[in-house]
Amino acid sequence: MLSTSTFILSSLAAILGVNGALVQVKDFGPNPTKLEMNIYVPTKLATNPAVILALHPCSGTGPAYQKQTKYTSLADTSGFIVIFPSANHDNNCWDVASTKTLTHNGGGDSNGLANMINYTISTYKADPKKIFVTGTSSGAMMTNVMCATYPDLFAAGSGYSGVAAGCLAGSPGSSPQTATPTCADGKINKSSAEWTSVVKAMYPGFNGTYPRLQVWHGTSDTFVNYPNLAEEIKEWTGVFGISYVKNVTNTPQSGYTQMVFGDGTMFTAYSAAGVGHTVPVHESVDLKWFGI
């Protein structure tokens, strides 16, 4: 009887994880590209908590990105959940190039990440209206892709030093070692209407509102070149049907300029003067944007 109880408790721990620590989840549902799911559930979990999907850069891992950011300490205070997945292929870069990943339920990385979110909502009774995505470099590229391929899953996103969704479409890979360099070099130039069509093609049956999005880029970025910010702006202002309104200088800090579009609630962009690759994560600004 004791051994049966111990087995049950151990099984529950494996399923639900250990609160207050980063725990790997082995089975979260279909995982077509063999991604690794790591989840942080705070000790004091809010009722129907929010969830943040936090995506690492190339050569990174979920556990490393946890240590590089402040999301878990903020989760301890606010009671939300953070998923720190790992990409274990193509120099640990997220696939943002293949047709599979650029298609809703297409069987690529984006599909596996969406299944992590669905697992978390089901397991922890998370609020499906408070699901967010953020990431750095390759993670920011995937943030754009997730907002395009699963707009019905996310409420908002925040991407640091990434590229427009679909910028790498057709490239043989998504890492600096395997990708066609045209996108990272800032030489993929499309009109707002063309970018909007790219996004819409990723989920043709979707007629709802796309996630609110903020993007960040450094003017001195020569790795994922600065002109990519302009392409992200054209893409998402086209999707939202909004136009440039004004600049707010020295926001959220000295040397940063916030570009406001429409009423400022759906899309905003930050240009960081003199900052290279990558723009440091501004967790408190993210949480304000997310509404957590």
N, C-alpha and C positions, 0 to 999 in steps of 0.2 A: 504493500500500500504506500509506504514511504517512497519507494523507488518510482512508483507511478506518479505520485505528486511531484517529485523532483523533476521527472521527465516533462510533465506538463508545464511546470514553471520555467524550465529551461527552454522549452519550445516557445512559450509566450515571450520570453526575453529575446529570443532570436528573431521572432516576428516583429515585435514592437520596438526592439532596440533598448538601449540604456539611456535614459534621459540625462542631459548634461554632458554628453560625450558624443564624438563623431563615430557613427556606427555604419558599417557596410551592410547593405541589403542585397542578399544574393538573388532573391526571386521577387521581382516587382512586376512581372508580367512579360509579354513579348519584348525581346531585346535583340533585334535583328543584327546589330553591329557590335554586340558584345561590350557595351559600355559598362562602367562600374558606377554603382549608385552608393553614395555616402550621405547620411542624413544626420542633422543635428537637431535634436528635440530638447528644448530647455527644460530644466527641472520644474519650473513654474510655467506650464503651458496654458496659453489663453484658451478660453472656450471658443470653438470654431476658429482656430488660429489662421493667420495669414501664412503664406508659403513663399519663400524666395528661392528661385533656381539660380545659383551663382556659378558661372562658367569660367574656367581657368584659361590662360593663354596657352599658346603652343609651348611644348616641352614641359608643361606644368601638370599638376594633378589636383584633384579635388581637395585632398588633405593639405597640400601645400597652399592652395588658394585660401583655405580656411585660415591658415596662419598668417597670410599676407593681408587679410582684410579684418574688419572689426564687426562683421555681421553677427558672429556668434555671441559676442559680449552684448551687443544690442538686443539680440534675441533673448538673452537672459533677463534683460530689463523689460522688454515689451511682450514676450511670450509667443513670438512667431517661430516658425520652423524654417531651417535653411537646408537645401539640398546642394551638396558639393560633388557633382559627378566627375568622373575621369574618362577622357578619351584615350584609348589604348592603341591607337593606330596613327599612321602618318605623322610621326614625330609628336605624338600626343596633341595633334590639332583636331578641332572639330571639322567634320566634313560639311562644308558649305558650298560644294561645287557639283556634286552628283545630282542627277535627276531624282533619285530616290529621296535624298534629304531635302530637296527643294519642292517636294510634293507632299501635300497633306496625306498622312497615313501611307506614305510611299515606301516604308521599310528602311529608311536611312537613320542617321543619327538623330534627326529631329523627332522621328517616330519613337525611338527609345526614350528620349528625354521627356516627351509628352506622357509616355507610360509611367515614368517615375512620378510625374505630377498626379496622374490619376490614382496611382497606388497610395500616395500620401493623402490625398483628399479622402479616399475610402478608409484608410487605416486610422487616421487621426481626426476624422470628421472636420477637416479643414474647410474654410469658407471658400467655395468655388468662385466667389466674386473678388477674392483677395489673393490672387495668384500672380506672382511677379517674376521677371527674369532680368538678370544683369550679367555682365561679363567684361573681360578685358582682352583686347586684341582679338585673337581667334574667338574668344568667348563673346566679345562684342559683335563680331561677325555673325555668330550663331544667335545672339540676342535679336538681331535684325531678322534672321531667318525664322526664328521661333514666332516672332510677332507676325510674320507673313504667312507661315504655314499653319499655325494654330492660333489664329486671332480670337477664336471663341474660348480659348483656354486661359489666356492672360489678360489681366486688367491694365498692366503697364510694364514698361521696360526701361532700362538705362544701360547704354553701351559706351565703353571707353576705348577710343582709338580703333574703331572697326571700319567696316565698309558697308555699303548698301546691300540689302538682300538681293541676291542674284548677280552680284558683281563678278563672282568667280564661276558662274555657271559655265559648264563645259570644260573647265580646267581639269587636267589629269589628276590633280591633287589640291590640297588646301594648305599645305605647309610651305614655308620658304624654300624648302628643298624640292618640292614636287609641283608647286603651282606655276601656272603661266604668270609671269611677273606683271603683266599689263594692269591688272586690277590694283595690286598693292602700290604700283608706281603712280597711280592716280590718272591713268590714261583711258579708263573706261568712262566715256562721257555720253550721257543720254539726256533727253528732254524729260521734263517732269511727267508728261503724258506717257512716254515710253517706260519710265520706271514704274509708274502706276500699273501699267499693263503687266509688267514683270511680276509684281506683287500679286495681282489678281489671279494670274495664271497658276500660282502655287496652291490656291484653294478655290477653284472655279465656282463651287456651289455656295460660297459664303457671301451673304448679303448684309451682314451686321456691321457693327462699329469695330474698327481695329484698335488694338491696345494703345494707350497713351505712351509716348516715347520721348526720352531725352537722350541726346548723343553728345559726346565730348571728343575733342581732338586738339592736339598740340600743333602750333604753327611751325615748330621746328622738327616735326616728325618726318624723318627721311626713310623710315622702314615701311610703314603704311602711310604713304604720303598724304599731306594735308588736303590736297584737292578732293580726297575721298569724302571729306565732311560736306562739301558742296553737293556731291552726288546723293548722300544720305538726305540732305535737306530737300533736294528736288524730289526724291522718291516719296518721302513721307508727307511733305506739304501737298503733293499731288494726290496721295491716297486720301488725305483728310480734306482736301479742297480748301486749303487756307493759304494766306499770303504773309509775307514778311511785314511786321509792324514797326519794330524798333530794336535798338541795342540797349542793353543795360550794362554799363561798364563796371569793372571791379566787382563782379558778382559770379560766384559766391565768395571770391577772394580777390586780392589785388592781382592785376594782370589777366584776369579772366573776363571775357565778355559773353554775356548771355544774349542770344538772339531770339527774340520773341516772335511767334507766328500766330495769326488768328488772335484768339483771346488768351493764349498762353496756357490753356489747360490740356491741349491734346499733343502738342509737339513743341519742343524747345531744343536749342543747340548751344553748346558752350565751346568757345574758342579760347585756348589757353596760350597766351603769348610766351614764346621762348621755350615752351615745353616740348620735349621730344616724345619718344615712344617708351612708355605709355603715360597718359594722363593718370595721376594718382586717383585712386578710388575715393569718392566723397560720399561715404556711407550715410551721413546725416542728411545730405541733400537727396540722396536716393529715397530714404525713408519718408521724407517730406513729400516727394513726388508720388510715392506709392500710397501715401495716406495712412501709413502705419504709425 
